[in-house]
Amino acid sequence: MKYDFARWVNSNFKKFTENVDFFKGHIDVSANRYGRTQTVDDYNLTVEMAKHLCLMSKTEKGQLCRQHLKDYVIMNILITLLMYITL
């Protein structure tokens, strides 16, 4: 099922706090070939919020992101252990 962006934001941003986890702004974009512009909402996410959204996603790309985050955490644990052992 496809969602428009505003609906996706409303359903996925509920657990996050504006001006803490994300920052909302507005940008003007070209709406058509005749040069009209349209003001749309723009969101800047913290890294933590982006990670949470990836973990919540049920898509193939979400699965890839989850695997990447797991690999990253495992790599950091191994590096920390190696640093501890060599001290």
Secondary structure, DSSP 4 states (H G I P E B T S, - for coil): ----HHHHHHHHSTTS-BTTTEEEEEEEEE-STT--EEEEEEEEE-HHHHHHHHHH--SHHHHHHHHHHHHHHHHHHHHHHHHHHH-
